[in-house]
Amino acid sequence: MLTISEIFHSIQGESTYAGAPCVFVRLAGCDLRCSWCDTPYAFTGGRKMAVEDVVAAVKAFGVDLVEITGGEPLLQEDVYQLMAALIDRGATVLLETGGQMSVDRVPESVVKILDVKCPGSGESGRNHWPNLEILSPRDQVKFVVSDRADYDFARQVVARHGLESRCAAVLLSPVHGVLPPADLARWILADGLRARLQLQVHKYIWGAHVRGV
Ligand code: SF4
């Protein structure tokens, strides 16, 4: 069984898949409290669903791109069964994880979108650093950046772990409404960083505080 916050069909707003129609499965519960978290409603509640019922709900949308997110999806053991079932049915599966738990049991064909928490989140002490050593070339590493100190932290992590060449993309995302995207753009360009500035497209389409999109 899984505890599900919501399942919905929308436009993918992040990662190299931004802009693509996607089904989102949001699992309830998180053991972090990032200062800028935009889904605190997923911390609690949710409804119990059997894995096969989640798979059926996803398939009903007729879209073969699926993101499993949260909350923190890896807190629920049956998420591994869900990933396997979706892969078996031919879906492209993205896993958005906060980076505080090991990803070593995530199936190889799942695209991991792995957060590295910057100091401004208040949770940088929880980063599980061994995750950066087991990335596959299709995986993506995301830093949510609230200020220059966060950017400098991200740049140092990228350099220390050789991320520009070891994964599909380094994603830098300014905290919406806090860090002007132009500031982050200038810093990336000045440093010649091989990273993607991502703007959480869904917030521009639907609004910043709309749930279930
Ligand atoms: S890990 Fe994600 S869901 Fe959990 S507090 Fe941080 S941003 Fe929110």
py3Dmol code that shows the C-alpha trace and the ligand (Angstrom):
import py3Dmol

protein = """\
ATOM      1  CA  MET A   1       0.000   0.000   0.000  1.00  0.00           C
ATOM      2  CA  LEU A   2       1.027   3.574  -0.615  1.00  0.00           C
ATOM      3  CA  THR A   3      -0.142   6.806   0.977  1.00  0.00           C
ATOM      4  CA  ILE A   4      -0.941   9.098  -1.925  1.00  0.00           C
ATOM      5  CA  SER A   5      -1.308  12.861  -1.656  1.00  0.00           C
ATOM      6  CA  GLU A   6      -2.480  13.303  -5.245  1.00  0.00           C
ATOM      7  CA  ILE A   7      -2.327  11.905  -8.763  1.00  0.00           C
ATOM      8  CA  PHE A   8      -2.746  14.397 -11.572  1.00  0.00           C
ATOM      9  CA  HIS A   9      -2.035  15.113 -15.215  1.00  0.00           C
ATOM     10  CA  SER A  10      -0.169  18.294 -16.101  1.00  0.00           C
ATOM     11  CA  ILE A  11       2.765  19.803 -17.953  1.00  0.00           C
ATOM     12  CA  GLN A  12       6.119  18.807 -16.535  1.00  0.00           C
ATOM     13  CA  GLY A  13       7.614  21.985 -15.119  1.00  0.00           C
ATOM     14  CA  GLU A  14      11.148  20.900 -14.326  1.00  0.00           C
ATOM     15  CA  SER A  15      14.129  18.900 -15.555  1.00  0.00           C
ATOM     16  CA  THR A  16      15.045  18.215 -19.170  1.00  0.00           C
ATOM     17  CA  TYR A  17      11.470  16.920 -19.592  1.00  0.00           C
ATOM     18  CA  ALA A  18       9.994  20.397 -18.922  1.00  0.00           C
ATOM     19  CA  GLY A  19       7.102  21.176 -21.215  1.00  0.00           C
ATOM     20  CA  ALA A  20       6.043  17.558 -21.753  1.00  0.00           C
ATOM     21  CA  PRO A  21       2.645  16.210 -20.691  1.00  0.00           C
ATOM     22  CA  CYS A  22       3.228  14.069 -17.609  1.00  0.00           C
ATOM     23  CA  VAL A  23       1.305  12.225 -14.915  1.00  0.00           C
ATOM     24  CA  PHE A  24       2.415  13.029 -11.382  1.00  0.00           C
ATOM     25  CA  VAL A  25       2.096  10.650  -8.456  1.00  0.00           C
ATOM     26  CA  ARG A  26       2.705  12.587  -5.261  1.00  0.00           C
ATOM     27  CA  LEU A  27       3.379  10.449  -2.202  1.00  0.00           C
ATOM     28  CA  ALA A  28       2.523  11.873   1.187  1.00  0.00           C
ATOM     29  CA  GLY A  29       5.034  12.433   3.971  1.00  0.00           C
ATOM     30  CA  CYS A  30       8.445  14.076   4.213  1.00  0.00           C
ATOM     31  CA  ASP A  31      11.130  14.038   6.871  1.00  0.00           C
ATOM     32  CA  LEU A  32      12.619  17.388   5.760  1.00  0.00           C
ATOM     33  CA  ARG A  33      11.258  20.910   6.164  1.00  0.00           C
ATOM     34  CA  CYS A  34      12.951  22.978   3.458  1.00  0.00           C
ATOM     35  CA  SER A  35      12.462  26.684   4.139  1.00  0.00           C
ATOM     36  CA  TRP A  36      11.061  27.285   0.648  1.00  0.00           C
ATOM     37  CA  CYS A  37       9.033  24.060   0.302  1.00  0.00           C
ATOM     38  CA  ASP A  38       6.136  24.561  -2.117  1.00  0.00           C
ATOM     39  CA  THR A  39       4.252  21.368  -1.254  1.00  0.00           C
ATOM     40  CA  PRO A  40       3.814  21.430   2.538  1.00  0.00           C
ATOM     41  CA  TYR A  41       0.311  20.051   2.062  1.00  0.00           C
ATOM     42  CA  ALA A  42       2.008  16.730   1.237  1.00  0.00           C
ATOM     43  CA  PHE A  43       3.609  16.465   4.684  1.00  0.00           C
ATOM     44  CA  THR A  44       0.513  14.888   6.173  1.00  0.00           C
ATOM     45  CA  GLY A  45      -2.687  13.177   5.151  1.00  0.00           C
ATOM     46  CA  GLY A  46      -3.124  11.302   1.905  1.00  0.00           C
ATOM     47  CA  ARG A  47      -5.176   8.247   1.085  1.00  0.00           C
ATOM     48  CA  LYS A  48      -4.128   4.622   1.116  1.00  0.00           C
ATOM     49  CA  MET A  49      -4.000   3.024  -2.311  1.00  0.00           C
ATOM     50  CA  ALA A  50      -2.810  -0.366  -3.489  1.00  0.00           C
ATOM     51  CA  VAL A  51       0.072  -0.230  -5.959  1.00  0.00           C
ATOM     52  CA  GLU A  52      -2.063  -1.775  -8.714  1.00  0.00           C
ATOM     53  CA  ASP A  53      -4.709   0.919  -8.194  1.00  0.00           C
ATOM     54  CA  VAL A  54      -2.078   3.664  -8.524  1.00  0.00           C
ATOM     55  CA  VAL A  55      -0.835   2.071 -11.735  1.00  0.00           C
ATOM     56  CA  ALA A  56      -4.411   1.884 -13.068  1.00  0.00           C
ATOM     57  CA  ALA A  57      -5.001   5.558 -12.193  1.00  0.00           C
ATOM     58  CA  VAL A  58      -1.821   6.549 -14.025  1.00  0.00           C
ATOM     59  CA  LYS A  59      -2.665   4.472 -17.090  1.00  0.00           C
ATOM     60  CA  ALA A  60      -6.120   6.062 -17.297  1.00  0.00           C
ATOM     61  CA  PHE A  61      -4.496   9.330 -18.380  1.00  0.00           C
ATOM     62  CA  GLY A  62      -2.975   7.637 -21.428  1.00  0.00           C
ATOM     63  CA  VAL A  63       0.409   9.350 -20.959  1.00  0.00           C
ATOM     64  CA  ASP A  64       3.624   7.345 -20.839  1.00  0.00           C
ATOM     65  CA  LEU A  65       5.709   9.891 -18.885  1.00  0.00           C
ATOM     66  CA  VAL A  66       5.243   9.548 -15.126  1.00  0.00           C
ATOM     67  CA  GLU A  67       6.895  11.419 -12.279  1.00  0.00           C
ATOM     68  CA  ILE A  68       6.898   9.981  -8.786  1.00  0.00           C
ATOM     69  CA  THR A  69       7.359  12.804  -6.322  1.00  0.00           C
ATOM     70  CA  GLY A  70       6.416  13.944  -2.850  1.00  0.00           C
ATOM     71  CA  GLY A  71       6.886  14.712  -0.089  1.00  0.00           C
ATOM     72  CA  GLU A  72       9.727  12.265  -0.098  1.00  0.00           C
ATOM     73  CA  PRO A  73       8.701   9.222  -2.136  1.00  0.00           C
ATOM     74  CA  LEU A  74      11.526   6.971  -0.929  1.00  0.00           C
ATOM     75  CA  LEU A  75      10.119   6.993   2.608  1.00  0.00           C
ATOM     76  CA  GLN A  76       7.475   4.481   1.486  1.00  0.00           C
ATOM     77  CA  GLU A  77       8.808   0.983   0.873  1.00  0.00           C
ATOM     78  CA  ASP A  78       6.168   0.098  -1.725  1.00  0.00           C
ATOM     79  CA  VAL A  79       7.420   2.870  -4.008  1.00  0.00           C
ATOM     80  CA  TYR A  80       9.916   0.316  -5.330  1.00  0.00           C
ATOM     81  CA  GLN A  81       7.047  -1.944  -6.363  1.00  0.00           C
ATOM     82  CA  LEU A  82       5.342   1.032  -8.022  1.00  0.00           C
ATOM     83  CA  MET A  83       8.448   1.969 -10.017  1.00  0.00           C
ATOM     84  CA  ALA A  84       8.864  -1.628 -11.189  1.00  0.00           C
ATOM     85  CA  ALA A  85       5.205  -1.915 -12.181  1.00  0.00           C
ATOM     86  CA  LEU A  86       5.258   1.313 -14.188  1.00  0.00           C
ATOM     87  CA  ILE A  87       8.450   0.294 -15.975  1.00  0.00           C
ATOM     88  CA  ASP A  88       6.943  -3.104 -16.774  1.00  0.00           C
ATOM     89  CA  ARG A  89       4.061  -1.296 -18.453  1.00  0.00           C
ATOM     90  CA  GLY A  90       6.413   0.696 -20.669  1.00  0.00           C
ATOM     91  CA  ALA A  91       6.322   4.070 -18.910  1.00  0.00           C
ATOM     92  CA  THR A  92       9.221   6.479 -18.715  1.00  0.00           C
ATOM     93  CA  VAL A  93       9.543   6.975 -14.960  1.00  0.00           C
ATOM     94  CA  LEU A  94      11.067  10.030 -13.300  1.00  0.00           C
ATOM     95  CA  LEU A  95      11.774   9.973  -9.564  1.00  0.00           C
ATOM     96  CA  GLU A  96      12.050  13.325  -7.794  1.00  0.00           C
ATOM     97  CA  THR A  97      13.798  12.805  -4.472  1.00  0.00           C
ATOM     98  CA  GLY A  98      15.066  15.217  -1.845  1.00  0.00           C
ATOM     99  CA  GLY A  99      18.480  13.576  -1.680  1.00  0.00           C
ATOM    100  CA  GLN A 100      18.430  12.666   2.018  1.00  0.00           C
ATOM    101  CA  MET A 101      17.904   8.942   1.383  1.00  0.00           C
ATOM    102  CA  SER A 102      20.021   6.476  -0.518  1.00  0.00           C
ATOM    103  CA  VAL A 103      18.948   5.933  -4.123  1.00  0.00           C
ATOM    104  CA  ASP A 104      20.899   2.694  -4.422  1.00  0.00           C
ATOM    105  CA  ARG A 105      17.767   0.536  -4.763  1.00  0.00           C
ATOM    106  CA  VAL A 106      16.109   2.672  -7.440  1.00  0.00           C
ATOM    107  CA  PRO A 107      15.824   0.656 -10.691  1.00  0.00           C
ATOM    108  CA  GLU A 108      18.464   1.537 -13.266  1.00  0.00           C
ATOM    109  CA  SER A 109      15.930   2.592 -15.897  1.00  0.00           C
ATOM    110  CA  VAL A 110      14.286   5.168 -13.631  1.00  0.00           C
ATOM    111  CA  VAL A 111      15.486   8.733 -14.250  1.00  0.00           C
ATOM    112  CA  LYS A 112      16.502  10.076 -10.873  1.00  0.00           C
ATOM    113  CA  ILE A 113      16.068  13.807 -10.356  1.00  0.00           C
ATOM    114  CA  LEU A 114      18.145  14.172  -7.243  1.00  0.00           C
ATOM    115  CA  ASP A 115      18.042  17.279  -5.093  1.00  0.00           C
ATOM    116  CA  VAL A 116      21.143  18.532  -3.348  1.00  0.00           C
ATOM    117  CA  LYS A 117      19.928  20.798  -0.575  1.00  0.00           C
ATOM    118  CA  CYS A 118      21.717  24.157  -0.393  1.00  0.00           C
ATOM    119  CA  PRO A 119      22.269  25.991   2.923  1.00  0.00           C
ATOM    120  CA  GLY A 120      19.319  28.324   2.368  1.00  0.00           C
ATOM    121  CA  SER A 121      16.960  25.361   2.566  1.00  0.00           C
ATOM    122  CA  GLY A 122      17.946  24.785   6.179  1.00  0.00           C
ATOM    123  CA  GLU A 123      18.404  21.097   5.342  1.00  0.00           C
ATOM    124  CA  SER A 124      21.881  20.912   3.756  1.00  0.00           C
ATOM    125  CA  GLY A 125      23.073  18.825   6.684  1.00  0.00           C
ATOM    126  CA  ARG A 126      20.806  16.014   5.473  1.00  0.00           C
ATOM    127  CA  ASN A 127      22.339  15.511   2.016  1.00  0.00           C
ATOM    128  CA  HIS A 128      23.248  11.840   1.523  1.00  0.00           C
ATOM    129  CA  TRP A 129      26.478  12.464  -0.363  1.00  0.00           C
ATOM    130  CA  PRO A 130      27.123   8.857  -1.531  1.00  0.00           C
ATOM    131  CA  ASN A 131      24.148   9.354  -3.895  1.00  0.00           C
ATOM    132  CA  LEU A 132      26.354  11.538  -6.094  1.00  0.00           C
ATOM    133  CA  GLU A 133      28.692   8.604  -6.696  1.00  0.00           C
ATOM    134  CA  ILE A 134      26.015   6.275  -8.068  1.00  0.00           C
ATOM    135  CA  LEU A 135      24.363   8.516 -10.635  1.00  0.00           C
ATOM    136  CA  SER A 136      23.652   7.109 -14.069  1.00  0.00           C
ATOM    137  CA  PRO A 137      24.251   9.194 -17.219  1.00  0.00           C
ATOM    138  CA  ARG A 138      20.469   9.725 -17.531  1.00  0.00           C
ATOM    139  CA  ASP A 139      20.084  11.155 -14.022  1.00  0.00           C
ATOM    140  CA  GLN A 140      19.752  14.852 -13.201  1.00  0.00           C
ATOM    141  CA  VAL A 141      20.918  16.793 -10.146  1.00  0.00           C
ATOM    142  CA  LYS A 142      18.907  19.773  -8.942  1.00  0.00           C
ATOM    143  CA  PHE A 143      19.906  22.665  -6.695  1.00  0.00           C
ATOM    144  CA  VAL A 144      17.230  25.096  -5.518  1.00  0.00           C
ATOM    145  CA  VAL A 145      19.050  28.395  -5.088  1.00  0.00           C
ATOM    146  CA  SER A 146      17.803  31.165  -2.800  1.00  0.00           C
ATOM    147  CA  ASP A 147      20.813  33.516  -2.846  1.00  0.00           C
ATOM    148  CA  ARG A 148      24.456  33.918  -3.865  1.00  0.00           C
ATOM    149  CA  ALA A 149      25.674  31.731  -0.994  1.00  0.00           C
ATOM    150  CA  ASP A 150      23.492  28.875  -2.265  1.00  0.00           C
ATOM    151  CA  TYR A 151      24.830  29.378  -5.777  1.00  0.00           C
ATOM    152  CA  ASP A 152      28.437  29.243  -4.550  1.00  0.00           C
ATOM    153  CA  PHE A 153      27.642  26.071  -2.615  1.00  0.00           C
ATOM    154  CA  ALA A 154      26.086  24.497  -5.723  1.00  0.00           C
ATOM    155  CA  ARG A 155      29.036  25.471  -7.907  1.00  0.00           C
ATOM    156  CA  GLN A 156      31.475  23.890  -5.453  1.00  0.00           C
ATOM    157  CA  VAL A 157      29.464  20.652  -5.261  1.00  0.00           C
ATOM    158  CA  VAL A 158      29.258  20.466  -9.060  1.00  0.00           C
ATOM    159  CA  ALA A 159      33.030  20.889  -9.350  1.00  0.00           C
ATOM    160  CA  ARG A 160      33.936  18.537  -6.486  1.00  0.00           C
ATOM    161  CA  HIS A 161      31.818  15.697  -7.878  1.00  0.00           C
ATOM    162  CA  GLY A 162      32.385  16.334 -11.594  1.00  0.00           C
ATOM    163  CA  LEU A 163      28.646  16.584 -12.143  1.00  0.00           C
ATOM    164  CA  GLU A 164      28.817  18.514 -15.421  1.00  0.00           C
ATOM    165  CA  SER A 165      30.075  15.386 -17.187  1.00  0.00           C
ATOM    166  CA  ARG A 166      28.613  12.597 -15.045  1.00  0.00           C
ATOM    167  CA  CYS A 167      24.879  13.125 -15.356  1.00  0.00           C
ATOM    168  CA  ALA A 168      22.360  14.250 -17.966  1.00  0.00           C
ATOM    169  CA  ALA A 169      21.924  17.719 -16.502  1.00  0.00           C
ATOM    170  CA  VAL A 170      22.758  19.976 -13.597  1.00  0.00           C
ATOM    171  CA  LEU A 171      19.590  21.956 -12.854  1.00  0.00           C
ATOM    172  CA  LEU A 172      19.691  25.283 -11.018  1.00  0.00           C
ATOM    173  CA  SER A 173      16.310  26.553  -9.944  1.00  0.00           C
ATOM    174  CA  PRO A 174      15.859  29.984  -8.340  1.00  0.00           C
ATOM    175  CA  VAL A 175      13.465  30.050  -5.397  1.00  0.00           C
ATOM    176  CA  HIS A 176      10.279  31.404  -6.956  1.00  0.00           C
ATOM    177  CA  GLY A 177       9.574  34.954  -5.835  1.00  0.00           C
ATOM    178  CA  VAL A 178      12.822  35.169  -3.835  1.00  0.00           C
ATOM    179  CA  LEU A 179      15.792  35.083  -6.223  1.00  0.00           C
ATOM    180  CA  PRO A 180      15.345  36.934  -9.522  1.00  0.00           C
ATOM    181  CA  PRO A 181      16.092  34.477 -12.357  1.00  0.00           C
ATOM    182  CA  ALA A 182      18.228  37.128 -14.065  1.00  0.00           C
ATOM    183  CA  ASP A 183      20.641  37.125 -11.108  1.00  0.00           C
ATOM    184  CA  LEU A 184      21.084  33.373 -11.348  1.00  0.00           C
ATOM    185  CA  ALA A 185      21.435  33.604 -15.136  1.00  0.00           C
ATOM    186  CA  ARG A 186      24.243  36.162 -14.807  1.00  0.00           C
ATOM    187  CA  TRP A 187      26.130  34.023 -12.283  1.00  0.00           C
ATOM    188  CA  ILE A 188      25.881  30.899 -14.489  1.00  0.00           C
ATOM    189  CA  LEU A 189      27.039  32.801 -17.566  1.00  0.00           C
ATOM    190  CA  ALA A 190      29.889  34.557 -15.756  1.00  0.00           C
ATOM    191  CA  ASP A 191      31.234  31.234 -14.499  1.00  0.00           C
ATOM    192  CA  GLY A 192      30.657  29.331 -17.746  1.00  0.00           C
ATOM    193  CA  LEU A 193      28.823  26.706 -15.709  1.00  0.00           C
ATOM    194  CA  ARG A 194      27.373  23.872 -17.795  1.00  0.00           C
ATOM    195  CA  ALA A 195      24.060  23.943 -15.982  1.00  0.00           C
ATOM    196  CA  ARG A 196      20.438  24.549 -16.908  1.00  0.00           C
ATOM    197  CA  LEU A 197      18.528  27.379 -15.307  1.00  0.00           C
ATOM    198  CA  GLN A 198      15.028  26.022 -14.778  1.00  0.00           C
ATOM    199  CA  LEU A 199      12.009  28.142 -13.949  1.00  0.00           C
ATOM    200  CA  GLN A 200       9.357  25.656 -12.775  1.00  0.00           C
ATOM    201  CA  VAL A 201       7.253  26.141 -15.897  1.00  0.00           C
ATOM    202  CA  HIS A 202       4.084  24.913 -14.171  1.00  0.00           C
ATOM    203  CA  LYS A 203       4.090  27.981 -11.900  1.00  0.00           C
ATOM    204  CA  TYR A 204       4.078  30.287 -14.903  1.00  0.00           C
ATOM    205  CA  ILE A 205       1.268  28.328 -16.542  1.00  0.00           C
ATOM    206  CA  TRP A 206      -1.040  27.767 -13.578  1.00  0.00           C
ATOM    207  CA  GLY A 207       0.175  30.119 -10.835  1.00  0.00           C
ATOM    208  CA  ALA A 208       2.620  29.688  -7.971  1.00  0.00           C
ATOM    209  CA  HIS A 209       0.282  28.356  -5.310  1.00  0.00           C
ATOM    210  CA  VAL A 210      -2.109  26.149  -7.246  1.00  0.00           C
ATOM    211  CA  ARG A 211      -2.279  22.587  -5.978  1.00  0.00           C
ATOM    212  CA  GLY A 212      -2.455  19.544  -8.226  1.00  0.00           C
ATOM    213  CA  VAL A 213      -0.888  21.008 -11.361  1.00  0.00           C
TER     214      VAL A 213
END
"""
ligand_1 = """\
8
SF4
S 12.224 17.564 0.528
Fe 10.695 18.370 -0.900
S 8.696 17.953 0.078
Fe 10.281 17.709 1.666
S 10.364 19.719 2.670
Fe 11.950 19.714 1.069
S 10.930 20.593 -0.757
Fe 9.299 20.005 0.704
"""
view = py3Dmol.view(width=600, height=400)
view.addModel(protein, "pdb")
view.setStyle({"model": 0}, {"cartoon": {"style": "trace"}})
view.addModel(ligand_1, "xyz")
view.setStyle({"model": 1}, {"stick": {}})
view.zoomTo()
view.show()
